[in-house]
Amino acid sequence: MDTEPQLDGDSVAPDLDDFDEVVEIEHESLPTDRYFDRELSWLRFNQRVLELGEDRTQPLLERANFLAIFASNLDEFFMVRVAGLKRRIDTGIAVPTNVGRAPSDVLRDIAAMAHELQDRHAQAFIDSLKPDLDDAGIHIEHWSDLAEADRLRMREYFTEQIFPVLMPLAVDPAHPFPYISGLSLNLAVRVRNPKSQRQEFARLKVPQNFSRFIKLPDDNSGRLRFIPLEDLIANHLDDLFPGMEVLEHHVFRVTRNEDVEIEEDEAENLIQALERELLRRRFGPPIRLEITEDMDPVTLDLLVRELDITEQEVFRLPSPLDLGGLFEIAKISRPDLHYPKHVPTTPVQFQPGEPNTKPDLFRAIASKDVLVHHPYESFATSVQAFLEQAAADPNVLAIKQTLYRTSGDSPIVEALIDAAAAGKQVLALVEIKARFDEQNNITWARKLEKAGVHVVYGLVGLKTHSKLVLVIRQEGGTLKHYSHIGTGNYNPKTSRIYEDMGLFTSDDTVGKDLTRLFNELSGYAIEKKFKRLLVAPLHLRKGLVKRIQAEADNARAGKPSGIRIKVNSMVDEQIIDALYLASQAGVPIDVWVRGICSLKPGMEGVSDTIRVRSVVGRYLEHSRAFAFHNDGDPAVFIGSADMMHRNLDRRVEALVRLSDPAHVNEIEEMFDLAMADTTSSWHLESDGEWTRHSTDGDGRPLDDVQNVLMRKISARKRSTR
């Protein structure tokens, strides 16, 4: 796929018009066992995160961060994916999984693999991270490690700061077993009345409005010292149960089904329905019980019985539980223990022509399409600056934008509010069903409405996941469109750690496509055809399948061919089958996937020409790109869609074709780098295992994709005009 692209803005339009045709996949030649189980594939992705936490060549506090990410990822996996499987079983709708297995069988395999990974995670902390933190002067202490002077000062802190907010809850005939909130740390306490000798049980919730690790007083040693909050509380139980003998205390943690289900009805207020569902989420059924390995059988039996937990849902682990708390440790300001600092650059086209002047982003975009790559290039001086300039520009008449996730103090939302205050027409499509960001998005939706922004919530039954901005500007008596189509959310905070791309263009074809799409999202228009966009759910899958089949036809005709895909997840069976058939035709196929991959590479006679790589590192790989050789006229798309059923069938997604040859080459070079044998990555084997390739034959580290791109983009110079 190294043919020099021959593209112009008009050549990309005509072949997208007929992508609503039905496309058939002939899969009779494909084996029945041609997919990996998606849930187990996800666990293998989290294993790759864990491997970075175990890797002593990584900076120490970055290892702590990876172990925290692993824990947080696994929590969400149980709350959503495992909960979904359990719900299928409990409701009697035991629909087979993507590999045709019963949910109960998959749950059993998940439990086995999750137990293994959580044990490995705990040992990585105890055997590797904690000793290395100690050596670096960062100590996570136990109460038993503390000198008397420290104990006295921590008793004072406990008495004044923590004791007043604790709420021990007794369990007896007069006090039923209390509700245990999801993901909270708890102490199970057994006490005995010295007079009656009667034993009682109490639950004590570890408050979540304190730091997970409490900083110990400075002992002039130069060390940073911390104690887990639950350890501090556990060693002051006598204060909470005066007159009673404390017999046992153990830490436990419950994970609940926290997935949201909304039955949408056009006549019902979606925000109110969602708020009721968020309240219900707090009381979802338990799906995992984590306990410390020293918990006694009496306490465990009580918890299992009261929580209605099965044996395979009990995870017995060494303390401390909830290593997601390591996020706090990872934030310690020790530059020597972090990745070297990287300051994103301003895209060269958006740099001011003269020092101390403000760039005119509209002028830059009007002269040439601009492709930005975050976090190597700054979100603040590109996307954010674009919206802020649009809000302040008197020639801008309207701004239309999708908002899937954004930060709590979002300058993006403030720019939309400023634009509405200036009298511009502003439309914000807020996706209030964005999982785990629902409450945040409800808050922003109401703030936008109060400011006079036209807020809509998209189409019934579909999430709007596309990342789109359209600005309408008056220029010389005509209206000009300025568009941004991205792969990531309009979130300034995550833009610093998520790898994403975005295209700025003043191309009239794209602008008209977006105008029609926004009309569809906010009104009653039903558009089936776009010129330069591929849009789900109507024809994105069909368009990609048609592209894949065209490459297969070219290969059979003896022409050069090639397919390269970069996504977060590769699960959709129709796309995978099309890739298998293209591979059988001889098409070389590269798949760069961050997370789940149900596609099996290396199957003889089926997927011999398919390579699958994964990059997990400093930044979360999040961009989506699709590149087709197209008989020497490369067709390259970027956008918001992963290859999953939900993205292709139940979401509004958009891909845009790149028209600038330099942008096409940039994507191709990115693929060349990621797929090279000299680059560090994980390789997916035909048995489902991911093999890490991080050093060469002499033990030297291989190239890091993100470091190479960081250096390359930082070195770009502004071209003279």
C-alpha positions, 0 to 999 in steps of 0.5 A, spaced: 500 500 500 505 504 498 502 507 491 502 514 491 495 517 492 492 520 487 486 524 490 482 530 490 476 533 493 471 531 488 474 524 486 471 521 493 464 523 492 461 518 487 463 511 489 459 513 496 452 514 494 450 507 493 453 504 499 445 502 502 445 496 497 444 490 500 451 486 501 451 479 501 457 475 505 458 468 502 461 464 508 460 457 507 467 456 506 469 458 513 469 454 519 464 454 524 469 455 530 472 462 526 471 467 532 474 468 539 470 469 545 469 476 546 469 476 553 475 472 554 478 476 549 477 482 553 480 479 559 486 478 555 486 485 553 486 487 561 492 482 561 496 486 557 495 492 561 497 488 567 503 486 563 505 493 563 504 493 571 509 487 572 514 490 567 520 493 571 523 497 565 517 501 565 517 507 570 515 505 577 509 510 578 507 508 571 507 501 573 502 503 579 498 507 574 497 500 570 495 496 576 490 501 578 487 501 571 487 494 571 483 494 577 478 499 574 477 496 568 476 489 571 470 493 575 467 495 569 467 489 566 464 485 572 459 491 572 457 491 565 459 484 561 458 479 567 452 483 569 449 482 562 451 475 562 448 473 568 441 477 566 441 473 560 441 467 565 436 470 570 431 472 565 431 465 561 433 469 555 440 465 555 442 467 548 448 464 545 454 468 545 458 470 539 461 463 539 455 459 540 456 458 547 451 458 553 452 464 557 453 459 563 459 456 560 462 463 558 461 465 566 465 459 568 471 460 564 470 468 565 471 466 573 477 462 572 481 467 568 478 473 572 481 469 578 487 467 575 488 475 573 486 478 580 491 473 583 497 475 579 495 482 580 495 482 587 502 478 587 504 484 582 503 489 587 506 485 593 512 482 590 514 487 585 511 494 586 511 495 593 518 493 594 520 497 589 516 503 592 519 502 598 526 502 595 524 509 592 522 512 598 515 511 598 512 506 603 505 503 604 505 501 611 501 497 616 499 499 623 504 494 625 509 497 622 508 504 625 512 507 631 509 509 637 509 516 636 506 515 629 501 511 632 499 517 637 499 522 631 494 517 627 490 516 633 489 523 634 487 524 626 482 518 626 479 521 632 478 528 630 477 526 622 474 519 621 471 517 627 465 522 626 463 520 619 463 512 621 457 508 621 457 501 624 451 497 622 449 492 627 446 485 624 441 482 629 434 480 629 432 487 630 437 490 625 437 486 618 443 485 614 444 492 611 445 494 603 452 494 601 453 499 596 457 497 589 465 498 589 465 500 597 470 497 601 467 494 608 469 491 614 466 485 617 466 485 624 464 480 629 464 482 636 462 479 643 458 481 649 463 480 655 456 479 659 452 474 655 458 471 651 453 472 645 457 474 638 454 479 634 456 481 627 456 488 624 458 492 617 462 498 617 463 502 611 470 505 609 468 512 607 469 514 600 470 521 601 477 520 604 484 518 601 484 511 600 491 512 602 492 516 608 499 520 608 503 519 615 506 524 619 513 527 616 518 523 620 524 527 617 527 521 613 525 523 606 520 518 605 513 519 603 509 514 608 502 512 607 497 507 611 491 504 607 484 507 610 481 501 612 487 499 616 487 505 620 480 504 621 481 497 623 486 498 628 481 503 632 475 498 632 474 498 640 472 506 639 466 504 635 464 498 639 466 500 646 464 495 652 465 489 646 470 484 645 472 485 637 473 478 635 474 478 628 475 483 622 476 482 615 475 487 609 470 485 603 468 489 597 462 487 593 461 489 585 454 490 583 450 490 576 451 497 574 449 497 567 443 501 565 437 499 561 432 504 558 426 502 555 425 508 550 419 511 548 418 517 544 412 520 549 417 519 555 422 524 557 428 521 556 432 525 562 427 523 567 427 516 565 434 515 566 435 519 572 430 513 575 434 508 572 441 511 575 437 511 582 435 503 581 443 502 578 445 503 586 441 497 588 443 492 582 444 485 584 451 483 587 456 479 581 462 479 585 465 478 592 472 480 594 474 478 601 481 478 604 484 471 604 484 471 612 477 471 612 474 466 617 468 461 615 463 464 619 463 471 616 464 468 609 458 464 610 454 470 612 456 474 607 455 469 601 448 467 604 446 474 605 448 477 598 446 471 595 453 470 592 455 463 588 462 460 590 465 462 583 463 469 585 468 469 591 475 472 590 479 471 596 485 475 595 491 478 599 490 485 602 489 490 600 483 490 596 481 495 591 488 496 588 484 502 584 486 506 590 493 506 586 491 511 582 493 516 588 500 513 589 501 514 581 499 521 582 505 523 586 510 528 584 516 524 582 518 526 575 524 521 576 519 515 577 514 518 571 514 518 563 518 524 561 514 530 560 511 531 553 508 538 552 503 537 546 505 541 540 500 546 536 499 543 529 503 547 524 497 550 520 494 553 527 501 556 529 501 564 528 504 567 522 508 572 527 510 572 534 505 574 539 499 574 534 493 569 534 492 564 529 486 565 524 483 557 524 478 559 519 483 562 514 488 556 516 482 551 514 480 554 508 486 554 505 487 546 506 484 540 510 488 540 517 489 533 520 490 533 528 493 527 532 492 528 539 495 528 544 502 529 540 498 535 538 494 539 542 487 539 543 486 546 546 490 549 541 486 546 535 479 543 537 478 547 543 481 554 540 476 552 533 470 552 538 472 558 542 474 562 535 467 560 532 463 562 539 467 569 538 467 570 531 461 575 529 461 572 522 459 565 525 451 564 524 451 557 527 454 551 531 452 544 531 456 539 535 455 532 538 457 531 545 458 524 548 463 525 553 466 531 556 469 534 562 466 536 568 469 543 567 468 543 560 471 549 556 467 546 550 461 547 553 462 554 555 464 556 548 457 553 546 454 557 552 458 563 550 456 562 542 448 562 544 449 568 549 452 572 543 446 570 539 448 565 534 444 559 533 447 553 537 445 546 537 448 541 542 446 533 541 448 531 548 448 523 548 445 522 556 446 515 555 453 515 555 455 509 560 457 511 567 457 519 564 450 519 564 449 524 570 454 528 568 451 529 561 444 530 564 447 536 568 451 539 562 444 538 558 440 542 563 446 548 563 446 548 556 438 549 555 438 554 560 443 558 556 439 558 550 442 552 546 438 548 542 439 541 546 437 534 543 438 527 545 438 524 538 434 518 535 430 513 539 433 507 540 440 509 538 446 512 541 449 518 538 457 516 538 459 520 532 464 526 534 462 532 529 462 539 529 459 544 524 460 551 523 456 556 519 460 562 517 458 568 513 463 570 508 463 575 502 455 574 502 455 566 502 455 561 507 461 557 508 461 550 512 467 549 517 467 541 519 471 537 524 470 530 524 474 526 530 475 519 533 475 521 540 470 525 545 470 533 546 473 532 552 480 536 554 482 532 560 482 525 556 485 528 550 491 528 554 492 521 555 487 518 549 490 517 542 485 520 537 485 524 530 481 529 527 480 532 521 478 540 520 475 541 513 472 547 509 470 542 504 463 544 502 461 536 500 463 534 508 459 541 510 453 539 506 453 531 509 454 534 516 448 539 515 444 533 513 446 528 518 445 534 524 438 535 521 436 527 521 439 527 528 435 533 531 429 533 526 425 528 522 429 527 516 431 520 514 438 521 510 440 514 506 446 517 502 452 522 503 457 524 499 464 523 503 461 520 509 460 513 511 454 513 517 451 508 521 447 505 522 444 505 515 450 504 511 457 504 514 457 496 515 455 495 508 460 501 505 466 497 509 464 490 506 463 493 499 470 496 500 473 489 503 470 485 497 473 490 492 480 489 495 478 481 494 476 482 487 482 486 485 487 480 488 483 475 484 484 479 478 492 479 479 492 487 481 495 490 488 491 490 494 491 491 501 487 492 507 489 496 514 484 497 520 485 500 526 480 500 531 479 499 539 474 492 538 474 487 532 467 483 534 462 484 528 462 477 525 460 480 518 466 484 517 470 479 520 467 474 515 469 479 509 476 479 511 476 472 512 474 471 504 479 477 502 484 473 506 482 467 502 483 471 495 490 473 497 489 480 500 494 482 505 490 485 511 493 488 517 489 489 524 491 494 529 486 493 535 487 495 542 482 491 546 477 485 544 479 481 537 474 476 535 478 475 529 482 469 528 489 470 524 493 465 521 488 459 520 490 455 514 486 457 508 482 462 512 486 467 514 493 466 512 494 473 510 492 477 516 496 480 522 493 482 528 497 487 533 496 491 539 499 497 542 498 498 549 502 504 553 503 511 555 497 513 551 490 509 550 490 508 543 483 510 541 483 512 534 479 508 528 482 508 521 481 504 515 485 504 509 484 500 502 489 500 497 483 501 492 487 499 485 492 505 487 487 510 489 488 509 496 481 510 500 483 512 507 477 513 512 478 516 520 472 516 525 468 514 531 466 507 529 469 500 532 467 494 529 462 492 534 454 490 533 453 496 537 457 501 533 454 499 526 447 497 528 445 501 534 449 508 534 450 514 530 457 513 527 461 517 522 467 516 518 470 521 513 474 519 507 481 523 507 482 527 501 489 530 502 495 525 499 499 528 505 494 525 510 493 519 507 501 518 507 501 520 514 496 514 516 499 509 512 506 511 515 503 510 522 500 503 520 507 501 517 510 503 524 505 499 528 506 493 524 513 493 523 517 487 526 522 492 529 516 495 533 514 493 540 507 490 540 503 484 542 502 479 536 495 475 536 496 468 535 491 463 532 490 460 539 488 466 542 494 468 546 497 475 545 505 474 545 509 480 547 514 483 543 518 488 546 525 486 545 530 484 539 534 478 539 540 481 543 535 484 549 535 491 546 528 494 547 524 495 540 521 502 538 515 504 541 510 507 537 508 512 541 515 515 542 516 515 535 510 519 533 511 524 539 518 525 536 516 525 529 510 530 530 514 535 535 519 536 530 514 538 524 516 545 522 511 550 520 511 551 512 512 558 509 507 560 505 
